[in-house]
Structures are given as C-alpha cells and as structure tokens.
Amino acid sequence: MIKAAMVGLGWWGKRLLESAQPLGEQIRFVHGVSPRPEARADAAREFGLRLSPDIATMLRDPEVQAVVLATPHSLHADQIEHVAAAGLPILCEKPLTLKRADAERAINACERAGVKLAVGHNRRFLPAVAEMKHIIGSGALGRLLHVEGHLSNQNSGANFAPWRADPDESPAGGLTGTGVHLLDVFVNLLGPVAKVRTQLVQWKPGPGPLDSLTVVLQFRNGMSGTLAMIRQTPVFWRVHVFGEQGSVEQIDEVELRLRGGIGENRRFEPIDTLRAEIAAFVEMVEGRAPYPVPYDEMIATVAAFEAVVESVGQGGAEVVVR
C-alpha cells in the first residue's frame, strides 16, 4: 500500500480523496497540506489526515511515500521541484503548468531526482477514448482530416474559489477548467498541435462566469480541428474525428457513433475516471505499469495550452505552438 499526502484540500482535493477511498488496499492518504489548516479541520477528520500548513512540514513526515498536488496552477512547477528533491513521486492535477518552460522544468527536476511524475488528465481513462485511439490506430478512418471537440459544464460557477477567477491562474475563459481536457485528448489521439487561432466571447465575468471560447487548430500531421467550451451550461462532452473513409464520434463520454461502414455504434459503462487516474498512479509508483501520459505528451499539451492563452491575449491572432 502507498501512503500519500494530498496538497490542497479545496473542492478538487476532496474530490480526489473521495474517489481514492475504494482503493484502500492500494493507496491511503495520511497527510494533508493547506495554508489554512484551521479551515480544513473538518476535511482532515473526515479523511483521517494529519494536517500541515506547507509542503516542507509535510515532507518531514516519514510515513509519506507519494504526493498528490491539487493546488493553484501557477504553483505546480515549484511544488513539483520541491517534492522531487525529497525523492517522492508526484501526481499533479491538470494543467501540469501554464507554460511549456515550466513543464519542462518540472519534468527535468523529476528526471534528475529519479522520481516519477504523473498528471491528472482523467479523461484519458475513459474506455470510449481508448477505443477511439484503437480505431484511429487501426487505419479504419483512412487519412485523418479533421477533429471537433466540445466540453462544457457549470463547475466554474458551482465551485468558486477566488484563484479560479484570477486571469493569471485561469486564463482564456474555460481553458484551464475544461478545454485542457480536450487538448490532452487531441494530443493523445492525433499528436502535437502546430498552431492555433481563438475567439473568446464574454458576457459576464466571474464569479459565475458566462463565456465561450472557440479554438481553431492545425496539427503537425496536417489535420485541422476546432474545440469549444462554455463555462455556464449543462455538462456536455463531444469528440469527433473525421477521415476519408469514415468518422468516429464520442458523445457524453460513453457513446461511440461510427459512420462510413467502419463498425457498429458502441456504448460503455460510466467509470470514475479520478479513481482510475489514482490507480494508474499507484501502478506507476510500484513499477507495475507506466503512467499513460508520457512526458512528451505532457509537454505538447502544455505547449498548445500556452499558445491558446497567447492567442486570446492577442485578440484571437494566429499563434505558432512552440
């Protein structure tokens, strides 16, 4: 069993702790970190955690064998460096960082220290995404031409925290909360993004933001693509990949629709993707399996993310992904 610490006990940290509870024979969280421990006393009691005000104090706990970061995005790179220097493996919530240079710095710190790093792109664990990857890899779609993606939900309004409304922490509308999931799925299925253009429409700032972000992409393999996200609408997920011979569309995370005579429609049972993410982290820590997001794809997703933010900041201008 892995004994772990959770850094960040806000809404998402508690979601991760809840999802991990059925994995009690694989991982148990024993320590929590919050800059305001007195405000998280109830969470500490609920999940049986010792509390510390900072990572340095937590790292002196000899029982801690691994660390999960559920903290503001801009803190990730420095926190990963700190934990890696202590020789502990890390699962960091998405986005890994806000800039490519910081992602590379974090990964390099882990490689120098000989520790392993995972990132919480939990949609990777959807069975429908894995099946889409298999269909694309089989060549059944023929030459790949275009991809469309959409992810919307109401989390930004329903689970408000001041840092989530800070444009330095959560830039480009719904990109950090929802769109980064689609960027990662695109990189997973289709490879790195080459350039982007954007349109951000804002009706109301946060808290309870009302906006939409549209991104036009070109991939290194020549494909075109679009993705869209709205931060105030009922939950919706869609990914649709088009090829010369057919297309495969994923709806609401569980349904695949195949067109062009390439196979039958398929439906998958819903799963707890956060639990699957944590279980994969345990397997990585124990050396039983590699984590399914390799470092080059972590960097490619952050690089595309950074380009989208830059495009929004330039009024939608085309930006080459560095």
C-alpha positions as CSV (number, residue, x, y, z in Angstrom):
1,M,0.0,0.0,0.0
2,I,1.2,3.5,-0.9
3,K,0.8,6.1,1.9
4,A,0.3,9.5,0.4
5,A,-0.2,13.2,1.1
6,M,-2.8,15.5,-0.5
7,V,-1.6,19.1,-1.1
8,G,-4.6,21.2,-1.4
9,L,-7.9,20.4,0.4
10,G,-10.3,22.5,-1.6
11,W,-13.1,21.3,-3.8
12,W,-10.9,19.2,-6.1
13,G,-8.6,17.9,-3.4
14,K,-11.6,16.5,-1.6
15,R,-13.0,15.0,-4.9
16,L,-9.7,13.1,-5.3
17,L,-9.8,11.9,-1.7
18,E,-13.4,10.7,-2.1
19,S,-12.5,8.8,-5.3
20,A,-9.5,7.2,-3.7
21,Q,-11.4,5.7,-0.8
22,P,-12.4,2.5,-2.5
23,L,-8.7,1.9,-3.3
24,G,-7.9,1.5,0.3
25,E,-5.8,-1.6,-0.2
26,Q,-3.7,0.2,-2.9
27,I,-3.3,3.8,-1.5
28,R,-4.2,5.6,1.7
29,F,-3.9,9.3,2.3
30,V,-2.4,10.0,5.7
31,H,-1.4,13.7,5.4
32,G,-3.0,16.9,4.1
33,V,-1.5,20.3,3.4
34,S,-3.4,23.6,3.5
35,P,-2.1,27.1,4.1
36,R,-5.1,27.5,6.4
37,P,-5.1,24.2,8.4
38,E,-7.8,25.5,10.8
39,A,-10.2,25.9,7.8
40,R,-9.6,22.3,6.7
41,A,-10.0,20.6,10.1
42,D,-13.3,19.0,9.1
43,A,-11.8,17.5,5.9
44,A,-8.8,16.2,7.9
45,R,-11.2,14.5,10.3
46,E,-13.4,13.1,7.5
47,F,-10.4,11.5,5.7
48,G,-8.2,10.7,8.6
49,L,-5.4,13.2,7.7
50,R,-2.6,14.8,9.7
51,L,-2.5,18.5,8.7
52,S,0.4,20.7,7.9
53,P,0.5,24.4,6.7
54,D,3.1,23.8,4.0
55,I,4.9,21.2,1.9
56,A,8.2,21.5,3.8
57,T,6.5,20.4,7.0
58,M,4.6,17.6,5.3
59,L,7.9,16.2,3.8
60,R,9.3,15.7,7.3
61,D,6.6,13.0,7.8
62,P,8.4,9.7,7.4
63,E,5.1,7.9,6.6
64,V,4.5,9.8,3.3
65,Q,5.6,7.9,0.3
66,A,3.9,9.9,-2.5
67,V,2.4,13.3,-3.1
68,V,-0.7,14.5,-5.0
69,L,-1.0,18.2,-5.9
70,A,-4.4,19.8,-6.1
71,T,-3.2,23.3,-5.9
72,P,-3.4,26.6,-8.0
73,H,-1.9,26.1,-11.4
74,S,0.9,28.6,-11.1
75,L,2.3,26.8,-8.1
76,H,2.8,23.4,-9.7
77,A,6.3,23.7,-11.2
78,D,7.9,24.9,-7.9
79,Q,6.0,22.4,-5.9
80,I,7.0,19.5,-8.2
81,E,10.6,20.6,-7.9
82,H,10.3,20.7,-4.0
83,V,8.7,17.3,-3.8
84,A,11.0,15.7,-6.4
85,A,14.1,16.9,-4.4
86,A,12.7,15.0,-1.5
87,G,12.6,11.8,-3.6
88,L,8.9,11.3,-3.7
89,P,6.7,10.5,-6.8
90,I,4.1,13.1,-7.7
91,L,0.6,13.1,-9.2
92,C,-0.2,16.7,-10.3
93,E,-3.6,17.9,-11.3
94,K,-4.1,19.4,-14.7
95,P,-3.0,21.7,-16.2
96,L,0.5,20.5,-15.3
97,T,1.8,24.1,-15.7
98,L,0.7,27.2,-17.6
99,K,3.8,27.4,-19.7
100,R,5.9,25.0,-21.6
101,A,9.1,26.1,-20.0
102,D,7.7,25.4,-16.6
103,A,6.5,21.9,-17.7
104,E,10.0,21.1,-18.9
105,R,11.5,22.4,-15.7
106,A,9.2,20.2,-13.6
107,I,9.9,17.1,-15.7
108,N,13.6,17.8,-15.7
109,A,13.6,18.1,-11.9
110,C,11.9,14.7,-11.6
111,E,14.3,13.1,-14.0
112,R,17.3,14.5,-12.2
113,A,15.9,13.2,-8.9
114,G,15.0,9.8,-10.3
115,V,11.3,10.1,-9.3
116,K,8.2,9.7,-11.4
117,L,5.6,12.3,-12.4
118,A,2.0,11.8,-13.4
119,V,-0.6,14.4,-14.5
120,G,-4.3,14.3,-13.8
121,H,-5.7,14.2,-17.3
122,N,-8.5,11.9,-16.1
123,R,-10.4,11.8,-19.4
124,R,-7.5,9.6,-20.8
125,F,-9.1,6.8,-18.7
126,L,-12.5,6.8,-20.4
127,P,-13.0,3.5,-22.2
128,A,-14.5,5.3,-25.1
129,V,-11.3,7.4,-25.6
130,A,-9.2,4.2,-25.5
131,E,-11.5,2.7,-28.2
132,M,-11.3,5.8,-30.3
133,K,-7.5,5.6,-30.1
134,H,-7.7,1.9,-31.2
135,I,-10.0,2.7,-34.2
136,I,-7.8,5.6,-35.3
137,G,-4.6,3.5,-35.0
138,S,-6.2,0.6,-37.0
139,G,-6.4,2.9,-40.1
140,A,-10.1,2.3,-40.4
141,L,-10.8,6.0,-40.9
142,G,-8.3,6.3,-43.7
143,R,-6.4,9.6,-44.0
144,L,-7.2,11.7,-41.0
145,L,-8.6,15.1,-41.9
146,H,-10.3,16.9,-39.1
147,V,-11.4,16.8,-35.4
148,E,-14.1,18.6,-33.4
149,G,-14.4,18.8,-29.7
150,H,-16.7,20.4,-27.1
151,L,-16.7,20.3,-23.3
152,S,-18.9,22.5,-21.3
153,N,-20.0,22.4,-17.6
154,Q,-21.1,24.7,-14.7
155,N,-18.2,23.9,-12.4
156,S,-16.6,27.3,-12.5
157,G,-19.8,28.9,-11.0
158,A,-20.8,26.0,-8.8
159,N,-17.3,25.5,-7.2
160,F,-16.0,29.1,-7.0
161,A,-12.7,29.9,-5.4
162,P,-11.0,33.4,-5.8
163,W,-7.9,31.9,-7.5
164,R,-10.1,30.2,-10.1
165,A,-11.3,33.7,-11.3
166,D,-7.8,35.1,-11.4
167,P,-6.8,35.6,-15.1
168,D,-3.2,34.8,-14.2
169,E,-4.3,31.4,-12.7
170,S,-7.2,30.5,-15.0
171,P,-6.6,32.4,-18.3
172,A,-8.6,32.2,-21.5
173,G,-12.2,31.5,-20.3
174,G,-12.8,27.9,-19.7
175,L,-9.4,26.6,-20.9
176,T,-8.0,25.6,-17.5
177,G,-11.2,24.1,-16.2
178,T,-12.5,22.2,-19.3
179,G,-10.6,22.9,-22.5
180,V,-7.3,21.5,-21.4
181,H,-9.0,18.1,-21.2
182,L,-9.8,18.3,-24.9
183,L,-6.3,19.5,-25.7
184,D,-4.9,16.4,-24.0
185,V,-7.3,14.1,-25.7
186,F,-6.4,15.6,-29.1
187,V,-2.7,15.2,-28.4
188,N,-3.3,11.6,-27.2
189,L,-5.3,10.7,-30.3
190,L,-3.7,12.9,-33.0
191,G,-0.3,14.2,-31.9
192,P,1.0,17.7,-31.3
193,V,-0.7,20.9,-32.3
194,A,1.2,23.2,-34.7
195,K,-0.7,26.5,-34.5
196,V,-4.0,27.9,-33.1
197,R,-6.4,30.8,-33.5
198,T,-9.1,31.7,-31.0
199,Q,-12.3,33.6,-30.2
200,L,-13.3,34.4,-26.6
201,V,-16.8,35.8,-26.1
202,Q,-17.5,37.1,-22.6
203,W,-21.0,38.0,-21.3
204,K,-20.2,38.1,-17.6
205,P,-17.0,37.8,-15.5
206,G,-16.6,35.6,-12.5
207,P,-17.8,34.5,-10.0
208,G,-20.3,32.6,-12.0
209,P,-18.6,33.4,-15.4
210,L,-20.6,33.4,-18.6
211,D,-18.3,33.0,-21.6
212,S,-17.4,30.8,-24.5
213,L,-14.0,30.0,-26.1
214,T,-13.6,28.6,-29.6
215,V,-10.2,27.4,-30.8
216,V,-9.2,26.6,-34.4
217,L,-6.2,24.3,-34.6
218,Q,-3.8,22.9,-37.1
219,F,-1.9,19.7,-36.1
220,R,1.7,18.9,-37.1
221,N,0.3,16.0,-39.1
222,G,-1.7,18.4,-41.3
223,M,-5.1,17.9,-39.7
224,S,-7.5,20.7,-38.9
225,G,-9.5,21.0,-35.8
226,T,-11.9,23.0,-33.6
227,L,-12.7,22.9,-29.9
228,A,-15.2,24.8,-27.9
229,M,-16.1,25.3,-24.3
230,I,-18.7,27.2,-22.3
231,R,-18.5,27.8,-18.6
232,Q,-22.2,28.0,-17.8
233,T,-24.3,25.3,-19.4
234,P,-25.3,21.7,-18.6
235,V,-22.5,19.2,-18.9
236,F,-21.7,18.2,-22.5
237,W,-18.8,16.3,-24.0
238,R,-18.2,15.5,-27.6
239,V,-15.1,14.5,-29.7
240,H,-15.5,13.7,-33.4
241,V,-12.6,12.6,-35.6
242,F,-13.1,12.6,-39.4
243,G,-11.2,10.6,-42.0
244,E,-11.5,9.9,-45.7
245,Q,-13.2,6.5,-45.1
246,G,-15.3,7.3,-42.1
247,S,-15.6,9.1,-38.8
248,V,-15.9,8.2,-35.1
249,E,-17.8,10.4,-32.6
250,Q,-17.8,10.2,-28.9
251,I,-20.9,11.6,-27.1
252,D,-21.2,12.3,-23.4
253,E,-18.1,10.2,-22.6
254,V,-19.8,6.8,-23.0
255,E,-21.2,6.5,-26.5
256,L,-19.3,6.0,-29.8
257,R,-21.0,6.6,-33.1
258,L,-19.2,5.2,-36.2
259,R,-20.0,6.3,-39.7
260,G,-18.9,5.1,-43.1
261,G,-19.4,1.4,-42.6
262,I,-16.4,1.0,-40.4
263,G,-18.3,-0.7,-37.5
264,E,-21.2,-0.7,-35.1
265,N,-22.0,2.0,-32.6
266,R,-20.8,1.2,-29.1
267,R,-21.8,2.2,-25.6
268,F,-19.6,1.9,-22.5
269,E,-20.4,1.9,-18.8
270,P,-19.5,5.1,-16.9
271,I,-16.5,4.9,-14.7
272,D,-14.9,7.0,-12.0
273,T,-12.1,8.5,-14.0
274,L,-10.5,10.0,-11.0
275,R,-10.3,6.6,-9.3
276,A,-8.8,5.2,-12.5
277,E,-6.2,8.0,-12.6
278,I,-5.2,7.4,-9.0
279,A,-5.0,3.6,-9.5
280,A,-2.7,4.2,-12.5
281,F,-0.5,6.4,-10.4
282,V,-0.2,3.6,-7.8
283,E,0.8,1.2,-10.6
284,M,3.4,3.6,-11.8
285,V,4.8,4.2,-8.3
286,E,5.0,0.4,-7.7
287,G,6.7,-0.1,-11.1
288,R,3.9,-2.3,-12.4
289,A,3.0,-0.1,-15.4
290,P,4.0,3.2,-17.0
291,Y,1.6,6.1,-16.5
292,P,-0.4,6.5,-19.7
293,V,0.6,10.2,-20.3
294,P,4.2,10.2,-21.4
295,Y,6.4,13.2,-20.8
296,D,6.5,14.3,-24.4
297,E,2.6,14.4,-24.5
298,M,2.5,16.4,-21.2
299,I,4.8,19.0,-22.8
300,A,2.8,19.0,-26.1
301,T,-0.5,19.7,-24.2
302,V,1.0,22.5,-22.1
303,A,2.6,24.0,-25.3
304,A,-0.8,24.0,-27.0
305,F,-2.4,25.4,-23.9
306,E,0.2,28.3,-23.8
307,A,-0.4,29.1,-27.4
308,V,-4.2,29.3,-26.9
309,V,-3.7,31.7,-24.0
310,E,-1.3,33.8,-26.1
311,S,-3.8,33.9,-29.0
312,V,-6.6,35.1,-26.6
313,G,-4.3,37.8,-25.3
314,Q,-3.7,39.0,-28.8
315,G,-7.4,39.2,-29.7
316,G,-7.5,35.8,-31.5
317,A,-4.4,36.1,-33.6
318,E,-2.8,33.0,-35.1
319,V,0.0,31.7,-32.8
320,V,2.6,29.0,-33.6
321,V,3.0,26.4,-30.9
322,R,6.5,26.5,-29.5
